[in-house]
Structures are given as structure tokens and as C-alpha cells.
Amino acid sequence: MSSQSAAQSTGGHARAVRRRPGGRPLEWLRNAPIRRKLALIIVIPLATVLALAGLRLDTNVREASSATELRNMVRLSAAASAFTDQLAHESITASRLVLSTNDDSTAFDQQAARTDRAADAYRAQRKALGDVPSDVAETLDSVDSYLATMPSLRDTVRHRNTVGQAVAMRYDVIIGSLNTYRGSIAAHAGGSNAGNALRASALFSDAKAGLAYEEALAYAGMKGGQFGPHAREEFLSALVAQEQSMVNFLRTATPEQEDLVTNSVTGDAVDLADNLVDPLTHAEGEGLPATVKGGPDDVVRALGAVSDLMRWVEQKLDSQVAGDISTYRDQVVREVTVESLAVLLAIALTLLVMVLLARMMSRSLRRLRLAADAVARRDLPDAVAKLSAVGNVRSETLPALVEGSYDPIPITGADEVGQVASSFNGVHREALRIALQQAALRMNVSATFVSLARRSQKLVDKMIAKLDEVERDEEQPERLRDLFDLDHLATRMRRNDENLLILADADGGSARLEDAGLADVLAAAQSEIARYERINIGPLNIGGNEGEALSIVAASVNDVVRLFAELLENAAAFSPPSRRVMVSARRVGDQVVVEIEDHGIGMTQTRRDDLNAQLADDTEHSLASVRMMGFAVVSKLSARHNIRVHLGAGDEGGTIVHVVLPQALIAVAAPARRPLPAREPERELAYEGAGRGGRPRGRTATAAPAPAAAPRRQLADAPRLGPVPPPAPALAEAATAQLPVIAS
């Protein structure tokens, strides 16, 4: 099998594999193109990375959003702190109005206006807050519900429909709801420093609110002149709660916050407040203890001074917390941005690298496939054909010729694709080396054929010359018949030698110098076979105008005689003894069609198609040249002279051989009627074969006639050619004809 046919077979097998339906699981993936496989290699990890990156980015976005929400809630907490401070002042003012004997509510109204401004600032910040966590939203809704009671509470205060302690308790509830909001947002700050600072600030606000409640309770109890058990118990509870808030603050606060409170909430104001409040904690009965120094206004002023200190500290703490939360939010946003950009950049780089690598691999494999396909289908067959035609190839020159050949696939890298290309180049060089070895082997075999054929030719020519001498002197018919049989056997031996020379592409001998008529060529071919008497050369309708005849050009006469001799030999060998082989010819345009019909067993249509394909393609012959030498010779000669030989089925069985002689072999002229070369009147016709020189065979005129003598037609006896008849309908099917196995 040639390299090209092998490549086509391989490609056909690959296509068959790709088109195979069904198959094992994942068969489609096994047979998928490399681009699709690389795409899967890229898509699956990339989808996983994108999913994980998406989750991470979503987490980062949530963290940034939570940090922004926390910053906004802290801003609202600062507004709530200012609001609670004004509510604490309003609580004292309301207690004074309720417990006073004066109906003047100017001070209360002024404080209420200041409280309303703080409330408006709180509500504005509340409206801009946006979405918040559910627990914070519930706390804010509770604050809103308490703030909705402010108008009725103020009306009650203005109409003095309540007592001082009740007023203080209702204001403390509202202040407590706002401080609850401040504590609730601390839970969303996490365990960071900002979260701890926010919790500490909320606890300090609770302590400040407790101090304001103490102030209101102390004023209410001292203003009425009674500080009974219930009032004292309520006052002690507020005092304990305030002190507990301060303890919790000190436990939670950062060192900076602790230093700020310790250094700020101290001094004479604190000492004075302690001195005034401490006797109240030891009171008994309904009245005020005698140790109480100063009146209710003094207590309010002392506690108010401490409350102002705590308010200043509270503002500082809120400012620090707001700064810390803003810093925390900015840090989170920065980290989210950097991390998101890093993730996106990593994904982009990963995708870019994967695409570049996949594209590089795909292109490398595509170039390798195209190069390998070009080598298998074009370059290697062409190189083998050229190397097969190289002359004088010797075994010692093979390495130099192989090393001098180029590598068809360029190696652009050291990866697996480059290694495959290198291996394929090695296969290419090995194929060239084998082709060179085969060329050298063919040349050796051809040289052996030529040497044996030349030697055999010399011996056969000597034997034929000796037989001629004996035939001239022999008078007995029986012995003469035997000599004629030996003469034909020698002629067949010589033809076998000439066939070997043809198969070896060697010169078969000297060519003719003059054209020969087609009838003479057919007669000469008939004289070359053993069963010549079973050949019937029928009408040759090849004539042109009067006085014209069709001849075979001199340079091709010998090869045409050999071709017809092999075809006639084959037809006679496969015909029954009782039937003759019919030979006819007709002229079709510028060509001449010769038909050889036998009545043998014939062959199948498949066999005829196979033989016709081989006749149309002059391929190298190996064992077929030995087993079917005649077929190989016909194929060689028909390819050499562009003669078309086709085999078809006969009408009555057997085979019809259509031989189409091209215009280049036909010479139209008035033939010069002289024999090939001079011979006795009773001698048979012979053609100028290789090494024969037109040697005549047969007996002289004085010899007795032999029944098995060769045909006695001479060139001078050739029939006159008539006009060209119209082509028979069967001629149109000549191109589909085929030939039985041609034996030597």
C-alpha cells in the first residue's frame, strides 16, 4: 500500500470513528475536536472560579454595605444622643412646671422648642437612614411609638395633671428607648475596636440618662418636702442603675475612652453632687434627712453640672465612634475594592492564560495536523515517487540521501507537540529511507532482470539461428514439424526475455525505421503465439480514401506487436479448442479501435472493473509481474504509448478486448509495399523484434509443406483498405471493457 493510500485509509477510518453513532458513555467526548476539549478544560474550572469569586464578591459587597449602614446608624445615634440630652433638660423643666405654684410655662415651652429642633434633626437623619437590620428597625419603630406620645405628655405637663415623679418616669422611658437604639447598633459592629467603642459609648449614654433620671427624681422628692420609701426606692434604683452602667462602661471602654471619662468627669462638680445626693440615700421616713444640704435647685444645679460634663464627654465619645466607624467603613470598602479587583484581575489573568495556552495548543495541534496531512497526502508520496525514480542508488549512499532530506514539520517548541512533530519527522525520514531502499532494490532486481534477459536473448538467438540451419536441410515432414514446434517455443522464450526487459524499463532492442500496416502488425503478433492457427483476423475497416492505408508509426511498431501478441496469446489460452478468436478493427474519428473477442468462460464484472482500473493506472508490479507477466507488459506498453485497453463481456460469453490506438500512433499514407525484410516466398512473416532484426522463419520452397506451419501472410499480400464504415453501437461501451487474466 502506498503512503497516499495509507493516509487516505487512515483519514477514512478517522472519519468512520467520528461518525459512529451510539457507542460507550462519553464516546462523544473522546471523539470531540481538541478545541472543544480545551474549551471544556477552560470552562469548567473557570465556572467554578467565577462561582466562588461571585460568592466572595457578594460577601465583600455585603460587608461594605453593612459598614455603610453601620456608619449611617452611628450618625443617627449621634442625633439620638443630642435628642436625649434635650429630653433630659425638658424632663427637669417639666418637673419644675408641675411642682411650681406659678402657671408660667415659658421656660418649658422654650425647652420644648429646643427639644423639637433636636427631634427634627433626629427624624431627618432617621429618614435618610434607609434599610436597616430587622432588630434595629423594630427598635426604631418602638422609639417612634414613644415619640408619638410626646404631645399628650406635654399637654399633661402644661395642665399639671400629673405629679413630678410620673413626669420623670415617662421622660425616662422615652430616653431609654433612644438609648436602647444606641445599644442595638453596637451588636452589628462585630468584635472590632470600633464595635467595642460603640458599645462603650452606648453604656456611657445609659449612665448619663440614669443621672438625668436621678436629677428629676431628686428634684421631685425634695420640692414636695417628702422623700418617702417609694420615692427613695425609685431614686436608689436609678442610682444603682447609673453606677452599674458606669461599671459596664469601664469594662468595655477602650483605654482612650476610659482616660477621657476619668479625666473629664471629676473635680469639684462631681464632689459637690456626691455630697448633695449621698444624704438622700440614707433618708428614713417620709421627710428629708437633716443632713441634706441645700434645696432642690441646688441638687439640680449640682447634678446638672455633672450631666453637662458627661454630655461633653458623650459628644467626644460619639465623635470618636463616628470617626472609628467611618474609618472602619472606609477600611472595609477599601478591602472589598482591593479584594474584588484582585479577584477580577486573577480571573482575567487566569482566563487570559488559559485562553492563550489553549489557543497555543490548538494552533500547534492544528499546524501539526495540517502539516502531517500534507506530508501524508502530498509531500511524502511525491518525495517517495521522486526518490523511486532516482538512478544509481547504492546502499552506501542511502544515509547521505536521507540526511539530506528536509524535515517537513517545523519544530517550534520542546513540549509534547514538538516531540510529536520530531517523531513524525523521524517517521518521514524512515519512510524516505525505506523508499530509497526499495528504489535500490528495484534497481537491483531490474538490473538482474536485464542481465538474465540479455543472456537468455543471446542463447535464444543462437538457438533460433541453429534451428533455421537445421530447418533448411531437413526433408522429412515429421521432423520438420517438430523443428517448427521448437522454433515457436524458442520464439516464446525470446518474447519472455523481451517482456522482462519491458518490465525492467530497459531498451528492448533496435526500433524499426519504416511504418508498418496494421494488418501486418496483427499478422506479426499472430505469428508470435503458439496457437496462431486459432486466431482469425477478420475485416479491418480502417481504410480512408482510395489508395490510402493506415499504418503504425515506425517507432511504436515493435511495442504494438508485443501488446497484441500478449492479448492474442491470452485470448487463445482461454478459448475452447473448437472456437476461434476473432480480431477486427474499425476507425473512429482519428483513432482506430481493434477488438479481440474470445468465447471462453469470461469473468465477473467485479474482476473486469478491477483489471480495467489496473490497466488505466500503470502502477508498480511485484508478484503480479511474475504471475501475470502478460498483463503487466500490456499495462506498461499501453501507458508508454497512451493506448487504452478495456475489457468487456462478450455477447456469447467470453471477453472482448477493446484496444484504442491514439492518433499519435497512426500514419496515413499510400504504403510502400515491401516485405519486412526480404524472405523466401514460402516463409512465414516475422516482425523486427528486439535482437531479431526481422529474422524469417520456416522452410524453403523445396521443402515439403508442413501442416503446422506459421501463417504465411507477407507484407506484399496485405489487403487493400476500404472506406471507413460507421462505428458499431457496441463501440460506445468500449471504455467499460476489461480483460481476463493475461498469462505469459
Secondary structure in CASP SS format (residue, H / E / C, confidence):
PFRMAT SS
TARGET T0000
AUTHOR 0000-0000-0000
METHOD secondary structure of the structure
MODEL  1
M C 1.00
S C 1.00
S H 1.00
Q H 1.00
S H 1.00
A H 1.00
A H 1.00
Q H 1.00
S H 1.00
T H 1.00
G H 1.00
G H 1.00
H H 1.00
A H 1.00
R H 1.00
A H 1.00
V H 1.00
R H 1.00
R H 1.00
R C 1.00
P C 1.00
G C 1.00
G C 1.00
R C 1.00
P C 1.00
L C 1.00
E H 1.00
W H 1.00
L H 1.00
R H 1.00
N C 1.00
A C 1.00
P C 1.00
I H 1.00
R H 1.00
R H 1.00
K H 1.00
L H 1.00
A H 1.00
L H 1.00
I H 1.00
I H 1.00
V H 1.00
I H 1.00
P H 1.00
L H 1.00
A H 1.00
T H 1.00
V H 1.00
L H 1.00
A H 1.00
L H 1.00
A H 1.00
G H 1.00
L H 1.00
R H 1.00
L H 1.00
D H 1.00
T H 1.00
N H 1.00
V H 1.00
R H 1.00
E H 1.00
A H 1.00
S H 1.00
S H 1.00
A H 1.00
T H 1.00
E H 1.00
L H 1.00
R H 1.00
N H 1.00
M H 1.00
V H 1.00
R H 1.00
L H 1.00
S H 1.00
A H 1.00
A H 1.00
A H 1.00
S H 1.00
A H 1.00
F H 1.00
T H 1.00
D H 1.00
Q H 1.00
L H 1.00
A H 1.00
H H 1.00
E H 1.00
S H 1.00
I H 1.00
T H 1.00
A H 1.00
S H 1.00
R H 1.00
L H 1.00
V H 1.00
L H 1.00
S C 1.00
T C 1.00
N C 1.00
D C 1.00
D C 1.00
S C 1.00
T H 1.00
A H 1.00
F H 1.00
D H 1.00
Q H 1.00
Q H 1.00
A H 1.00
A H 1.00
R H 1.00
T H 1.00
D H 1.00
R H 1.00
A H 1.00
A H 1.00
D H 1.00
A H 1.00
Y H 1.00
R H 1.00
A H 1.00
Q H 1.00
R H 1.00
K H 1.00
A C 1.00
L C 1.00
G C 1.00
D C 1.00
V C 1.00
P C 1.00
S H 1.00
D H 1.00
V H 1.00
A H 1.00
E H 1.00
T H 1.00
L H 1.00
D H 1.00
S H 1.00
V H 1.00
D H 1.00
S H 1.00
Y H 1.00
L H 1.00
A C 1.00
T C 1.00
M H 1.00
P H 1.00
S H 1.00
L H 1.00
R H 1.00
D H 1.00
T H 1.00
V H 1.00
R H 1.00
H H 1.00
R C 1.00
N C 1.00
T C 1.00
V C 1.00
G H 1.00
Q H 1.00
A H 1.00
V H 1.00
A H 1.00
M H 1.00
R H 1.00
Y H 1.00
D H 1.00
V H 1.00
I H 1.00
I H 1.00
G H 1.00
S H 1.00
L H 1.00
N H 1.00
T H 1.00
Y H 1.00
R H 1.00
G H 1.00
S H 1.00
I H 1.00
A H 1.00
A H 1.00
H H 1.00
A H 1.00
G C 1.00
G C 1.00
S C 1.00
N H 1.00
A H 1.00
G H 1.00
N H 1.00
A H 1.00
L H 1.00
R H 1.00
A H 1.00
S H 1.00
A H 1.00
L H 1.00
F H 1.00
S H 1.00
D H 1.00
A H 1.00
K H 1.00
A H 1.00
G H 1.00
L H 1.00
A H 1.00
Y H 1.00
E H 1.00
E H 1.00
A H 1.00
L H 1.00
A H 1.00
Y H 1.00
A H 1.00
G H 1.00
M H 1.00
K H 1.00
G C 1.00
G C 1.00
Q C 1.00
F C 1.00
G C 1.00
P H 1.00
H H 1.00
A H 1.00
R H 1.00
E H 1.00
E H 1.00
F H 1.00
L H 1.00
S H 1.00
A H 1.00
L H 1.00
V H 1.00
A H 1.00
Q H 1.00
E H 1.00
Q H 1.00
S H 1.00
M H 1.00
V H 1.00
N H 1.00
F H 1.00
L H 1.00
R H 1.00
T H 1.00
A C 1.00
T C 1.00
P H 1.00
E H 1.00
Q H 1.00
E H 1.00
D H 1.00
L H 1.00
V H 1.00
T H 1.00
N H 1.00
S H 1.00
V C 1.00
T C 1.00
G C 1.00
D H 1.00
A H 1.00
V H 1.00
D H 1.00
L H 1.00
A H 1.00
D H 1.00
N H 1.00
L H 1.00
V H 1.00
D H 1.00
P H 1.00
L H 1.00
T H 1.00
H C 1.00
A C 1.00
E C 1.00
G C 1.00
E C 1.00
G C 1.00
L C 1.00
P C 1.00
A C 1.00
T C 1.00
V C 1.00
K C 1.00
G C 1.00
G C 1.00
P H 1.00
D H 1.00
D H 1.00
V H 1.00
V H 1.00
R H 1.00
A H 1.00
L H 1.00
G H 1.00
A H 1.00
V H 1.00
S H 1.00
D H 1.00
L H 1.00
M H 1.00
R H 1.00
W H 1.00
V H 1.00
E H 1.00
Q H 1.00
K H 1.00
L H 1.00
D H 1.00
S H 1.00
Q H 1.00
V H 1.00
A H 1.00
G H 1.00
D H 1.00
I H 1.00
S H 1.00
T H 1.00
Y H 1.00
R H 1.00
D H 1.00
Q H 1.00
V H 1.00
V H 1.00
R H 1.00
E H 1.00
V H 1.00
T H 1.00
V H 1.00
E H 1.00
S H 1.00
L H 1.00
A H 1.00
V H 1.00
L H 1.00
L H 1.00
A H 1.00
I H 1.00
A H 1.00
L H 1.00
T H 1.00
L H 1.00
L H 1.00
V H 1.00
M H 1.00
V H 1.00
L H 1.00
L H 1.00
A H 1.00
R H 1.00
M H 1.00
M H 1.00
S H 1.00
R H 1.00
S H 1.00
L H 1.00
R H 1.00
R H 1.00
L H 1.00
R H 1.00
L H 1.00
A H 1.00
A H 1.00
D H 1.00
A H 1.00
V H 1.00
A H 1.00
R H 1.00
R H 1.00
D H 1.00
L H 1.00
P H 1.00
D H 1.00
A H 1.00
V H 1.00
A H 1.00
K H 1.00
L H 1.00
S H 1.00
A C 1.00
V C 1.00
G C 1.00
N C 1.00
V C 1.00
R C 1.00
S H 1.00
E H 1.00
T H 1.00
L H 1.00
P H 1.00
A H 1.00
L H 1.00
V H 1.00
E H 1.00
G C 1.00
S C 1.00
Y C 1.00
D C 1.00
P C 1.00
I C 1.00
P C 1.00
I C 1.00
T C 1.00
G C 1.00
A C 1.00
D C 1.00
E H 1.00
V H 1.00
G H 1.00
Q H 1.00
V H 1.00
A H 1.00
S H 1.00
S H 1.00
F H 1.00
N H 1.00
G H 1.00
V H 1.00
H H 1.00
R H 1.00
E H 1.00
A H 1.00
L H 1.00
R H 1.00
I H 1.00
A H 1.00
L H 1.00
Q H 1.00
Q H 1.00
A H 1.00
A H 1.00
L H 1.00
R H 1.00
M H 1.00
N H 1.00
V H 1.00
S H 1.00
A H 1.00
T H 1.00
F H 1.00
V H 1.00
S H 1.00
L H 1.00
A H 1.00
R H 1.00
R H 1.00
S H 1.00
Q H 1.00
K H 1.00
L H 1.00
V H 1.00
D H 1.00
K H 1.00
M H 1.00
I H 1.00
A H 1.00
K H 1.00
L H 1.00
D H 1.00
E H 1.00
V H 1.00
E H 1.00
R H 1.00
D H 1.00
E C 1.00
E C 1.00
Q C 1.00
P H 1.00
E H 1.00
R H 1.00
L H 1.00
R H 1.00
D H 1.00
L H 1.00
F H 1.00
D H 1.00
L H 1.00
D H 1.00
H H 1.00
L H 1.00
A H 1.00
T H 1.00
R H 1.00
M H 1.00
R H 1.00
R H 1.00
N H 1.00
D H 1.00
E H 1.00
N H 1.00
L H 1.00
L H 1.00
I H 1.00
L H 1.00
A C 1.00
D C 1.00
A C 1.00
D C 1.00
G C 1.00
G C 1.00
S C 1.00
A C 1.00
R C 1.00
L C 1.00
E C 1.00
D C 1.00
A E 1.00
G E 1.00
L H 1.00
A H 1.00
D H 1.00
V H 1.00
L H 1.00
A H 1.00
A H 1.00
A H 1.00
Q H 1.00
S H 1.00
E C 1.00
I C 1.00
A C 1.00
R C 1.00
Y H 1.00
E H 1.00
R H 1.00
I E 1.00
N E 1.00
I E 1.00
G E 1.00
P E 1.00
L E 1.00
N E 1.00
I C 1.00
G C 1.00
G C 1.00
N C 1.00
E C 1.00
G C 1.00
E C 1.00
A E 1.00
L E 1.00
S E 1.00
I E 1.00
V C 1.00
A H 1.00
A H 1.00
S H 1.00
V H 1.00
N H 1.00
D H 1.00
V H 1.00
V H 1.00
R H 1.00
L H 1.00
F H 1.00
A H 1.00
E H 1.00
L H 1.00
L H 1.00
E H 1.00
N H 1.00
A H 1.00
A H 1.00
A H 1.00
F C 1.00
S C 1.00
P C 1.00
P C 1.00
S C 1.00
R C 1.00
R C 1.00
V E 1.00
M E 1.00
V E 1.00
S E 1.00
A E 1.00
R E 1.00
R E 1.00
V E 1.00
G C 1.00
D C 1.00
Q E 1.00
V E 1.00
V E 1.00
V E 1.00
E E 1.00
I E 1.00
E E 1.00
D C 1.00
H C 1.00
G C 1.00
I C 1.00
G C 1.00
M C 1.00
T C 1.00
Q H 1.00
T H 1.00
R H 1.00
R H 1.00
D H 1.00
D H 1.00
L H 1.00
N H 1.00
A H 1.00
Q H 1.00
L H 1.00
A H 1.00
D C 1.00
D C 1.00
T C 1.00
E C 1.00
H C 1.00
S C 1.00
L H 1.00
A H 1.00
S H 1.00
V H 1.00
R H 1.00
M C 1.00
M H 1.00
G H 1.00
F H 1.00
A H 1.00
V H 1.00
V H 1.00
S H 1.00
K H 1.00
L H 1.00
S H 1.00
A H 1.00
R H 1.00
H H 1.00
N C 1.00
I C 1.00
R E 1.00
V E 1.00
H E 1.00
L E 1.00
G E 1.00
A E 1.00
G C 1.00
D C 1.00
E C 1.00
G C 1.00
G C 1.00
T E 1.00
I E 1.00
V E 1.00
H E 1.00
V E 1.00
V E 1.00
L E 1.00
P C 1.00
Q H 1.00
A H 1.00
L H 1.00
I E 1.00
A E 1.00
V E 1.00
A E 1.00
A C 1.00
P C 1.00
A C 1.00
R C 1.00
R C 1.00
P C 1.00
L C 1.00
P C 1.00
A C 1.00
R C 1.00
E C 1.00
P C 1.00
E C 1.00
R C 1.00
E E 1.00
L C 1.00
A C 1.00
Y C 1.00
E C 1.00
G C 1.00
A C 1.00
G C 1.00
R C 1.00
G C 1.00
G C 1.00
R C 1.00
P C 1.00
R E 1.00
G C 1.00
R C 1.00
T C 1.00
A C 1.00
T C 1.00
A C 1.00
A C 1.00
P C 1.00
A C 1.00
P C 1.00
A C 1.00
A C 1.00
A C 1.00
P C 1.00
R C 1.00
R C 1.00
Q C 1.00
L H 1.00
A H 1.00
D H 1.00
A C 1.00
P C 1.00
R C 1.00
L C 1.00
G C 1.00
P C 1.00
V C 1.00
P C 1.00
P C 1.00
P C 1.00
A C 1.00
P H 1.00
A H 1.00
L H 1.00
A H 1.00
E H 1.00
A H 1.00
A H 1.00
T H 1.00
A C 1.00
Q C 1.00
L C 1.00
P C 1.00
V C 1.00
I C 1.00
A C 1.00
S C 1.00
END
